[in-house]
């Protein structure tokens, strides 16, 4: 995942990946929102997909998201995609509340057709986010009395994926795709503790680097039962994700989940497209390797639409609307939190479709204050630019 520095409610402590305490929040807050365990899952999608609820399995028109390798066959000419996604969060908890800002590049990709049937794509995408910042105040009890201290913990990094996908048009109705995935990343953890000057105690600072590496494969298909409808399926599986601490050399391996995504889109009218999708990932397979409370399977459901607002032969403006419901995988003490979001988007095409600029905004909520002692309202923007060869 290629990103600038930012803070997220994510807590991964050393190789054991133990949750900690979030910046300005209680421990319950730190454990919320799927940011425990191995991190918060993030998908390598572009603004078009984000504006339609995150649907990326089977869409009419060119599809630059790295979810279904068979979707490469929707690309007729060589192109490049770049997406940038900042996010603002407001946290409301039983103990405390606060605001958080994050940002990332979820997708950088290129695709090149070969002949009339083959398309090859390669790119970097997001996978698991592990950027976070924490701060809390506590008391150290000594025989001479209690001493207050402040502790700051920060992490920079995460797990990204580099993919090489190949898609082939088998016929006018059927396309297939296969991809190889290399998971990689590094997280730098820093802990700093400071005591009051009156205590006479000396603070300390420690740093640790954690590296991640693993492999996976992806398979996908698209089928057009009628000219105006596309149905698709995609799945991925990865070998063990190896985790190693730089300073100590200690290591640990985690099973990676099997994922399955299904989707369909239907061109109801020349200027109106509707789509839906559902996804599952058996993150519960990772649960045995994590500390309690472990992990649950991820479930994802989305609906979306795209409609033309303005346009002529060379320039078009599309509007998008969608919704998403998703259960995050890494459990809290009271179970896994849910994420729901309303999505809006705009997309412009100019120079006959050779240049595209897209924008999406998601208004969502994670967790429930009554259930999880804390909830998070977020606004995420996704900007993407794509350029195609003439």
C-alpha positions in Angstrom: 0.0 0.0 0.0 1.7 3.2 -1.1 0.7 6.1 1.2 1.8 9.3 2.9 2.2 9.2 6.7 -1.0 9.2 8.6 -2.7 7.8 11.7 -5.4 5.2 11.8 -7.1 3.4 14.7 -5.0 0.4 14.2 -3.0 -1.4 16.8 -0.5 -4.1 16.1 2.1 -4.7 18.8 5.3 -6.5 17.9 5.1 -9.8 16.2 2.3 -11.1 18.3 0.0 -8.3 16.9 -1.5 -7.5 20.2 -4.1 -4.7 20.3 -3.1 -1.6 22.4 -4.7 1.8 23.2 -5.7 4.3 20.6 -4.7 8.0 20.5 -7.0 9.8 22.9 -9.3 6.8 23.1 -9.9 3.9 25.5 -8.7 0.4 24.9 -12.1 -0.5 23.6 -11.7 2.3 21.0 -8.4 0.9 19.8 -10.0 -2.5 19.3 -12.8 -1.2 17.2 -13.3 -1.0 13.4 -11.4 -4.1 12.3 -8.1 -2.4 13.0 -6.9 -5.1 15.3 -5.3 -8.4 14.4 -3.4 -8.1 11.1 -4.9 -4.7 10.2 -7.8 -3.1 8.5 -8.6 -4.7 5.1 -8.5 -2.2 2.2 -9.4 -3.0 -1.4 -7.5 -2.0 -4.6 -10.4 -0.2 -6.3 -10.7 3.0 -8.3 -13.2 5.9 -7.9 -15.7 4.4 -10.3 -16.1 1.3 -8.1 -16.0 3.3 -4.9 -18.8 5.6 -6.0 -21.0 2.5 -6.8 -20.7 1.0 -3.3 -17.3 -0.7 -4.0 -18.7 -3.0 -6.7 -15.7 -4.2 -8.9 -16.4 -7.8 -10.0 -18.5 -7.3 -13.1 -19.0 -3.8 -14.6 -19.9 -2.6 -18.1 -17.2 -0.5 -19.5 -13.5 -0.5 -18.6 -12.8 -1.7 -15.1 -9.5 -0.7 -13.6 -10.0 -2.2 -10.1 -7.8 -5.1 -9.1 -10.5 -7.5 -7.9 -11.4 -9.7 -10.8 -8.5 -10.6 -13.3 -11.1 -11.4 -16.0 -12.2 -7.7 -15.9 -9.1 -6.9 -17.8 -10.9 -8.0 -20.9 -13.1 -4.9 -20.6 -10.1 -2.8 -21.6 -9.6 -2.3 -25.3 -6.6 0.0 -25.4 -3.5 0.4 -23.1 -4.1 2.5 -20.0 -2.9 3.6 -16.6 -4.9 4.1 -13.4 -3.9 6.0 -10.2 -6.2 6.4 -7.2 -5.8 8.4 -4.0 -8.1 8.1 -1.0 -8.1 10.4 2.1 -10.5 9.7 4.9 -11.7 11.7 7.9 -13.2 10.0 11.0 -15.1 11.2 14.0 -14.9 8.8 17.0 -17.6 8.8 19.7 -16.9 6.6 22.7 -18.2 5.9 26.1 -14.8 7.1 27.6 -13.6 9.6 25.0 -13.9 11.0 21.5 -11.8 12.5 18.8 -11.0 13.1 15.1 -8.7 11.1 12.9 -7.4 11.7 9.4 -5.9 9.0 7.1 -4.8 8.8 3.4 -3.6 6.1 1.0 -3.0 5.2 -2.6 -5.3 2.1 -3.0 -4.5 1.5 -6.7 -1.7 2.1 -9.2 -2.1 0.0 -12.3 -1.5 -0.4 -16.0 -3.0 -2.7 -18.6 -1.9 -3.6 -22.1 -4.0 -5.6 -24.7 -2.3 -8.1 -26.9 -4.2 -9.0 -30.0 -8.0 -9.3 -29.9 -8.2 -11.7 -27.0 -5.5 -11.2 -24.4 -5.0 -8.4 -21.9 -2.1 -8.2 -19.4 -2.2 -6.0 -16.3 0.2 -5.2 -13.5 0.0 -2.9 -10.5 0.2 -2.1 -6.8 -2.8 -2.2 -4.5 -3.8 -1.9 -0.9 -4.4 -5.0 1.3 -4.0 -4.4 5.0 -3.6 -1.0 6.6 -1.3 -0.8 9.7 -0.7 2.9 10.1 -1.6 4.2 13.5 -0.7 6.6 16.3 -1.5 6.0 20.0 -1.0 8.0 23.2 -2.2 7.3 26.7 -1.5 8.4 30.3 -1.1 6.0 33.1 0.4 5.6 36.6 3.4 3.5 37.5 3.2 2.2 41.1 6.5 2.1 42.9 7.4 1.4 46.5 8.2 5.1 46.9 4.8 6.2 45.5 2.9 6.5 42.3 4.5 8.1 39.2 2.5 9.4 36.3 3.8 8.8 32.8 2.8 9.4 29.2 3.4 6.8 26.5 3.3 7.3 22.8 3.2 4.5 20.3 3.3 4.9 16.5 3.4 2.7 13.5 4.0 3.4 9.9 3.5 0.9 7.1 1.2 -1.9 6.2 0.8 -4.7 3.7 0.5 -4.1 0.0 0.1 -6.4 -3.0 1.8 -6.4 -6.3 -0.3 -8.3 -8.9 0.3 -9.5 -12.5 -3.0 -10.5 -14.1 -3.8 -12.0 -17.5 -7.3 -12.0 -19.0 -8.5 -13.8 -22.1 -11.7 -13.4 -24.1 -12.8 -16.9 -24.8 -15.8 -15.8 -26.9 -18.2 -12.9 -27.2 -19.9 -14.1 -24.0 -17.2 -15.6 -21.8 -13.9 -14.3 -20.4 -11.5 -15.7 -17.9 -8.5 -14.4 -15.9 -5.7 -15.5 -13.6 -3.3 -13.5 -11.5 -0.3 -13.9 -9.3 0.0 -11.9 -6.1 3.0 -10.9 -4.1 2.1 -9.6 -0.6 4.8 -7.4 1.0 5.2 -4.7 3.5 7.1 -3.3 6.4 5.9 -1.7 9.6 8.0 0.5 11.9 6.8 0.5 15.5 8.0 3.1 18.0 7.3 3.3 21.7 8.3 6.3 23.8 7.6 6.8 27.5 8.1 10.0 29.4 7.9 10.7 33.1 7.4 14.0 34.9 10.6 15.9 35.7 9.8 15.8 39.4 9.9 12.0 39.4 13.6 11.8 38.7 13.0 8.9 36.3 14.5 8.7 32.8 12.2 8.0 29.9 13.0 5.7 27.1 12.4 5.1 23.4 12.4 1.8 21.4 11.8 1.0 17.8 11.1 -2.2 16.0 10.7 -3.1 12.3 8.4 -5.8 11.2 8.5 -7.3 7.7 5.7 -9.2 5.9 5.9 -11.4 2.9 3.6 -13.9 1.2 2.2 -15.2 -2.1 -1.2 -15.7 -3.6 -3.2 -16.4 -6.7 -6.4 -15.0 -8.1 -8.9 -16.5 -10.6 -11.9 -14.8 -12.2 -14.5 -15.1 -14.9 -17.1 -12.9 -16.7 -20.1 -14.2 -18.5 -22.6 -12.2 -20.7 -25.8 -14.2 -20.8 -27.5 -11.4 -22.7 -25.9 -8.3 -24.4 -27.0 -5.9 -21.6 -26.0 -8.1 -18.6 -22.6 -9.2 -17.2 -22.2 -11.7 -14.4 -18.9 -12.3 -12.8 -17.0 -14.3 -10.1 -13.6 -13.9 -8.6 -11.6 -15.7 -5.9 -8.2 -15.6 -4.4 -6.1 -17.6 -2.0 -2.7 -17.0 -0.4 0.0 -19.1 1.1 1.1 -18.3 4.7 1.9 -14.7 5.4 5.4 -14.6 7.0 6.0 -12.0 9.7 9.5 -11.3 11.0 10.8 -8.8 13.5 14.1 -7.1 12.4 15.9 -6.7 15.7 15.1 -10.0 17.4 14.7 -12.2 14.3 11.6 -13.8 15.8 9.0 -14.8 13.2 5.5 -16.0 12.9 3.3 -17.2 10.0 -0.4 -16.5 9.5 -2.8 -18.4 7.2 -4.3 -16.1 4.6 -8.0 -16.3 3.8 -9.8 -17.8 0.8 -11.9 -15.0 -0.7 -14.9 -15.2 -3.1 -16.7 -12.3 -4.8 -19.8 -12.5 -7.0 -21.3 -9.6 -8.9 -23.5 -8.6 -11.8 -24.3 -5.4 -13.8 -27.2 -4.7 -16.1 -27.5 -1.9 -18.6 -31.2 -1.1 -18.1 -31.0 1.8 -20.6 -28.3 3.4 -22.7 -27.7 6.0 -19.9 -28.4 3.8 -16.8 -26.4 0.9 -15.3 -27.3 -0.9 -12.1 -25.0 -3.4 -10.3 -24.8 -5.5 -7.2 -22.2 -7.7 -5.5 -21.5 -9.9 -2.5 -18.2 -11.1 -1.1 -16.9 -13.5 1.6 -13.4 -14.2 3.0 -12.7 -16.8 5.6 -10.6 -14.7 8.0 -11.7 -17.1 10.7 -8.9 -19.3 9.5 -6.5 -16.8 10.8 -8.2 -16.7 14.2 -6.3 -19.6 15.7 -3.1 -17.7 15.2 -4.3 -14.5 16.8 -4.8 -13.6 20.4 -8.3 -13.6 21.8 -10.9 -12.5 20.6 -9.6 -13.7 17.2 -11.2 -13.3 13.8 -14.5 -13.9 12.0 -15.4 -14.4 8.4 -15.7 -11.1 6.4 -19.0 -10.5 4.6 -19.7 -7.8 2.1 -22.8 -6.7 0.2 -23.2 -3.7 -2.2 -25.6 -2.2 -4.7 -24.9 0.6 -7.0 -25.9 2.5 -10.1 -24.3 4.7 -12.8 -26.2 7.2 -15.0 -25.1 9.8 -17.6 -25.7 13.4 -16.7 -24.3 15.2 -19.7 -22.5 14.2 -22.8 -21.7 14.3 -26.5 -19.5 12.3 -28.8 -16.2 13.3 -27.1 -17.1 14.3 -23.5 -19.4 12.7 -20.9 -20.2 13.2 -17.3 -21.6 10.3 -15.2 -23.2 10.3 -11.8 -23.0 7.3 -9.4 -24.8 6.2 -6.3 -24.4 3.1 -4.1 -24.5 1.5 -0.7 -22.4 -1.0 1.1 -22.7 -3.2 4.2 -19.7 -5.1 5.5 -18.8 -7.1 8.5 -15.1 -6.5 9.5 -13.1 -9.6 10.3 -11.2 -9.0 13.5 -13.4 -9.4 16.5 -13.9 -7.2 19.5 -14.8 -8.6 22.9 -18.5 -8.5 21.8 -18.0 -9.7 18.2 -17.0 -8.3 14.9 -18.2 -4.7 14.0 -20.2 -3.8 10.9 -19.4 -1.1 8.5 -22.1 0.6 6.4 -21.8 3.4 3.9 -23.7 5.5 1.4 -21.6 6.3 -1.7 -21.8 9.0 -4.3 -19.6 9.7 -7.4 -18.9 11.7 -10.5 -16.9 10.6 -13.5 -15.9 12.6 -16.6 -14.6 11.2 -19.9 -12.9 13.5 -22.4 -11.1 13.2 -25.7 -13.4 10.3 -26.6 -12.7 8.4 -23.5 -8.9 8.6 -23.7 -8.8 10.6 -20.5 -10.9 10.1 -17.4 -11.1 11.8 -14.0 -13.3 10.3 -11.3 -14.4 11.3 -7.8 -16.2 9.3 -5.1 -17.3 10.1 -1.6 -18.4 7.6 1.0 -20.4 8.6 4.1 -20.3 5.7 6.6 -20.3 4.4 10.1 -18.4 1.6 11.8 -19.4 -0.1 15.1 -22.2 0.8 17.5 -21.7 2.7 20.7 -24.3 0.6 22.5 -22.7 -2.6 21.4 -19.0 -1.8 21.1 -18.7 1.2 23.6 -17.6 3.3 20.6 -18.6 4.1 17.1 -16.9 5.8 14.2 -18.4 8.1 11.5 -16.3 8.5 8.5 -16.1 10.4 5.2 -13.8 8.9 2.6 -12.9 10.5 -0.7 -11.4 8.7 -3.6 -9.8 10.5 -6.6 -8.7 8.6 -9.6 -7.2 9.5 -13.0 -6.9 7.2 -15.9 -5.2 7.8 -19.3 -5.4 5.6 -22.3 -3.1 5.4 -25.4 -4.4 7.0 -28.6 
